[in-house]
Amino acid sequence: MGFIHPVQDFVVDSTNKQVYTVIKNTIVVYRCINNEYKQVGKWVDNFLAEQAKKVNFKNKKIKTNSGESVASTTSTTTVTKPQLDKEVPISESFSLNANVRKLKIFNKGKSLVACTDSNKGIVILDVNLSSNSNENCLSVRKRETFAKRPNAITLTNDENILLVADKFGDVYSIDVKNDEPYNEEVQGERRPLLGQVSMLTDILLKHNIHNGKDYVIVTDRDEHIEIVNYPKTYVINNWLFGHKEFISSIISPNWRSEWLLSAGGDDCVFLWNWETGKLISTYNYAKDIKLHLTDSHLAEVRFQNEENSIIEYCVAKLASLSTLSYVAFYVEATKLLFILNVDPNEGILSLKQTLELPANIISLSSDEEDHFVVSLDNHECGNKNFVKIIKFDDSIDSFVVDESFSAKLDNVITKTLYDDSNLLVDCIKGIHPLYTIINLKKHGEHYS
């Protein structure tokens, strides 16, 4: 019958005892009730399927009185289906273009926002925290569509404005309180808040406690970290130079709000003081990851040398804990989770430990209770090892996998989703692309 598709994103709301999983075009919510997790919500992005039905209806042939079929005269828009391998079931053709990404919880757990590839947009969902297990706690508040696919999102400090960074290099703002989507016919063309000439890869909004001003920090494919005033984003405050490759992830820890960590295609994780523009320290992970690289990290044939020895890898994601001065990251398409100790006074980065997990890591986040949270590419694990919760054990001064917590989540995911044909795949080629960050790397063709 196949296996459940790997969990592509996983976010924990410890305060409300809920976890959110993303599989393909579906968000599933589980809540801890009487020490057991139960499914309390589900939202499926059916945008592409609904559009296809509309086109099929318009293209439907009509008959004359004599019974002869004639083409409908209704003008239609041609929809091109994605080119698929023959081994991929046709039922999955639309969902391959309908990934849900970049989950973010806000409004004290009562709201959820995510990027939706199907319409190159975002969706804002209301979360009913008082619903029971027989009700769906998720409901759509509004959807917004953009000209180019959103790559990253962040919220202002009051959580009233959502900032959306897209692959074209623009940043747009959305009023979260306004339930009506933007209407270009009435309001005119949507104008960006900030524009770049390179694809944006991540975004943060930070408050400087020393001068009382807010700043937007964006990263791009061209090794830049730009800091601009907010809302006067035409005023550039600073640039952070030091990366030689693209930047995929930035974070700013709660315990030192003036610090910023960045990583991507370089061999290093960088720690900055974003307020002063000073580079504080770096950590080079190249020697530690070398033994964990495989043939999947070989460069594409057109970028290879005669010896076929060029290896390409990158940091996919960074995450920091709420109160403990530790930062985690992983290299795309590997099983190894790096945990760095960050000296809270001097900012020196050092390796605390590494954890080798049962399968490749495909997402990383943290929760309010100082846990690192990962999801795994478990397609070879027999519907096990979907997610892992990693906690700090004071008794041994190390991070360990919370196997009990992780097993509970594995069990409820398998129990609730195994009968969902939309989330099952028959073969590995039915799995959505999981390792795409390295595609940000520039080669000679991008500089010509």
N, C-alpha and C positions, 0 to 999 in steps of 0.2 A: 504493500500500500504506500510505501514511501516513508519519508521522515519529515519531522517538523523543521521548517526553515530556521536557521540560526537567528538568535535575537540580535538585531543590528544596533539597537540603542536600549539603554536600561538606566532609569533614574529612580532614586529612592526619596520619598518624602517621609522622613522619620517622624516628624511631628505628628502627622496624621496617620501614620502606620500604613502608608500605601506605597506600592511600587508600580512603575509604568514601564511597559515593554513595547518595543517597536519591532514588528516583523513585517517586512515588505511594505504594504500600504495600510497596515493596521496597527492601531494603538490599543493595547489591552491593559486594564487596570486591575490590580489585586490589592485587597485590604486584609490586614491581620485582624481576624475576629476570633476571640477565644483561643489565641495562640495558634490559630491555623489561618493560612492564606486562602481567600476565596475571591473568585472573579466578581467584580462589582461594576465593571464598565468596559465598553468596547466601541471603537469608532473605526470605520473602514472608509478610506478615500476612494469613492467610486466615480470620481470626476471623469476619468477617461472612458469608463464603461458607459456612463450616462451620455457622454458626447457621441460615442459610437452608435448608441441606440437611436439618437436623434438623426444622425446621418443615414442610418439604415432605413429609418422611417421615411425620410425625404426621398431616398433613392428607390423606394418600393414601387414596383411596376403596377400600373393600373390597366384595366381592361375596357375595351370598347363594348358597345351593346352586342356585337357579334361574338364576343369572347376572346378577341385577339389582344395580346399583351402589347402595350406601348409604354415607352419610357415616360416617367413623370416629367413635366415641364418645370418643376420647382428647381430653382437654382440652388446648388449645394456647394459646400466647401469640401474639397478633397482631403481625406484623412489618410496619411501614410502610416501603415503599421510598421513597427520596428522589425528589422530583419533578424530572424531567430534561427538558431540551430534546429534541425529537425527533431532532435531529442527532447526539446522543450515543449511541453503540452501547450496547445493553442490557447487554452483557458488562462495561461499565465502571461500571454503576450502583452496585455495592457498593463498588468501589475508590474512588469519589468521596468516600466517608465513611471511608476507611481510610488517611488520611495518616500517615506516620511522620515525626516531628519531633524536634528538639533532641538530636541525637546527641552523646554524650560518651564519650570513651575513658578508661579508667582501668586500674589494676592493671598498670602497665607495658605496656599494649597488649594484655593478655590478656583484657580484659573490655570490654564495650560496653553502654551503656544508651541507651534512646530512649523518647520518648513515643509512644503508639499511640492514635490517635483512634478506632479501631474499637471498642475496649472501654473507652474513657475511662481508660486506664491507662498502665503502663510495661512494658517488656520488658528483661530483663537477659540478654545473650548472652555465652557464652564464646567466645573467639577462640583457635583453635589456630595459633600462630605457626610451628609446624614442619610444617604440612600442605603437601602438594604441590599442583600446579595441577589435579590430578584429584580432589582431595578438597574437601569443603565445610568451610571453616575455622570456620563459624559454627554454634553449637548453642544452643538456648534453655536457660537455667538456670532462670528462672522468670518468670511474668507476674503483675502485680498490677493489680487493677481498683479504681477510685475512684468516688465518687458523682458528681463533676464532673470535667471534662476537665483533665488537668494542662497547665499553661502553661509551666512552667520547672522545671529540676532543677539540683541542685548536690550535691557530695559533701563530707563532712567531711574534715579534713586527713589522717586515717589511712585514708580511703577505705573505711571499714567501714559508714558510714551514708549513705544517699541521702535528701536532702531534696526533697520534691515540693511545688510550689506550684500550686494549682488556680485555676480561673476563678471559684470561689465565694468566694475570699479566704482559704482555709485552707492550712496547711503541714503535711504529714505526714512521718514518718520511716520508712524501711524499712531493716531489717538486711540488708545486702548478703550477709553470710556465711551467712545462713539461706536455704536453697534452697526451703523450703516457703512458698507464698503465704499471705497472711493469711486466716484463716477466721473470719468473723464469728459463725457458729453456735457455734463453740467458744470463741473469744476475746472475743466481744462486739463491739459496734459500734466501728469504728475511731475513735479520738479524735485530733483535730488537735493538733499541737505548738504551733501559733500560728494565730490567727484575725484576719481583717480584715473590714471591711464593704464592701470594694471588690475587684473582680477583680485578682488579682496578675498582674504581667506579667514579672517577673524576680526572681532570687534569687541571692545569694552567701553563702558562709560565709567569714569572715575571722578571722585570728588577730592580736591586738594584742601585738606583741613587747615593749611597755613594761610591761604589767600581766599578761601571760601568759594572758589570757582570750580565749575565742572569742565571735564575734558573728554573728548572722544579719542580713543586709541584704535587705530586700524592697522592691519598688516596685509601684505600683498605678495603676489608671486615674484615680485622684483626685489626681494630682500629688504624691503623698507618697513620701518615702524614709524608711523606718523602720529603726532599728537596735536589736536586742534581744539580750540575753545568751543564750548557748547553753551548756548545755542548758536553763537556767532562763529560758525565753522569755517568761515573764510579767513579767520585769523589762525595762522599756524603757530603753535607754541614751541614745538621742538621736533627733531628727528632723532631716532636712535639708530646709529650706524654700527655695524659689526658683523652682521650676517653676510655670508657669501652665497647662500642658496635661499630658496623660498622659505617662507615662514608659514607653518600650518596651525600653530596653536599658541595662544598667550593666556596667562592667568595672573591675577593679583591676589595674594593671600590675605585673608581677613586679619591676620595677626601682624601684618606690616603693609598697610594700605598703600604706602608710597613705593613699594617694590613691585616689579613686573618680571615675570619669567617668560621666556620665549624659546621656541624650538621649531625645527622643520627639517630641511634637507642637509643642514650642517651636522658635523660630528659632535656638536656641543649643545648643551642647554645653557642659555644665557640668563643672568640675573642682573636687572637694571634698577636704578632709582629713577623712575619715570618723571618725577617732579624736577630733578636736577639734570637729567639726561646722562648721568654717569653710569658706566658699566662697572658693576661691583665685582662679579666673579663669573666663571664658567665651569662647566663640568664636561669633560670629554669622555664619551661612552664607547668610542670606536673599538677599543681592545676588549671590552666586556661583551660586546654583541657579536664579535667575529665568529665565534663557534656556533652561533645560533642562526646564522644566515644559510639559506638553502639555494637550490637552483632557481627558485621562484624570484630571487633577488638579482638574477643576472639581467643585465640591460637588454633591451629589445635588439633584435638582430641588426637593424639598421644603425644602431648606436654602438655596436660591439667592435672589438678589435679582432685581429686574426687569431689570437689565442683564446677568444671567447672567455675572457677573465674579468671583464668590467662588471662590478657589482654596484647596484644602486639601492639605497635604503634611506629611510627617513623616520623621524619621530612623528607619530600620528596625532597624539593627544597628551596634554599635561593636565594634572589635577592636584589640588592642594587640600589639606584638611582644615576643618573649621578652627580648631584651637591648638593642635599639635603642629610643630614646625617641620613638617615633612611634605615632600612633593613627589608624586609618582608620574611616570611616563612609560610609554611602550613604543617599540619600533614596529612599524607596520609589517604584517605577515610573519610575526614571531610569537612565541609563547612566553617570552620573558618580560616580567614587570619589574621595572627599576624603581626603587624607593630611595630618594635622596634626603639626607639630613641638611637642613638649612640653619646655619648659626643665626639665631634671631637678633644678634647684636652686630656681628661683623658681615653677615651675609655670605659666608663661605659655604660653597656647595660640596658635599662629600657623600659618597655612596654608603647608605645605611645597610641595604641588602637587596638582593634580587630574588624574585619568586618565579619558578618555572611552573606554568599552569598546564592543564591537560591538553589544551588546544590553543591555536592562535587567538590572540586578543583582538577584538574588533570594536570595542568601545570601552571608555574609561570615564568615571565620574566619582564624586564623593558625596557623602550625606552630612547632615548636621551632627551626627553622633561619631564623627571621626572614623568613618569606614571608607575605604576605597571600594568601588563597585565596578566590576568588569563583566562584559559579556564575551562569549567565546564562539569561535567557528567550530561548532561541535558536530558537524555533519558526519563524522566518522565515529561518534561516541554513542550511538544508539539511543537518541533522545534523552541524553544525560548531559550534564556539564553545560547547561545553557548560560548560567551566570555564576559568579563567585563573589562573595562578600569577604573583604579582607580587613581584619581588625588588628589593633596593637595589643599585644599581651605583655602587661607590665611584669609578670613573674619571670619571663625569659628575655625581656627587653627586645622583643622582635615582633614583626608582623606575621600573622598566620591567617590561613583561610578558615573562616567560620563555616565548617563543613555542615553543621546542623542547619543553620540558616539557609545555606546554599541548597541543601537537599530539599528543604521545604519548598523553595521556589521552583526547583527542577520538577518536583512532583506535581505541583499545581499547574505548571505550564503544560506538562505532558497530559495531565488529566483533562484539562479544559480545551486544549487546542488540537488534540490528535484527530478529532473528527471534523475539523474545519478544513475542507478541501482547498480553500484559498491559501492556506498557510502550509500545506504539504507540498513537497517536491519529490519527484520520482528518481531524479539523478542529479549529479553534481552540477550539470549544466543548467539546471533549473534554479540554481542559487543566484540571487542578485549579486552584482559585483561588490565585493567586500574590501578590496584593496586598491583604492583609487588615488590615495594621497600622493603617491610617488609620481603620478602623472603630471603633477605641478612642476616637476623638475624641467628646467630648460636645457635644450641641446643646441647644437649649432644652427639648426633651422630657425630657431626662435630669435636669433641675433642677426640674421641676414636681412 
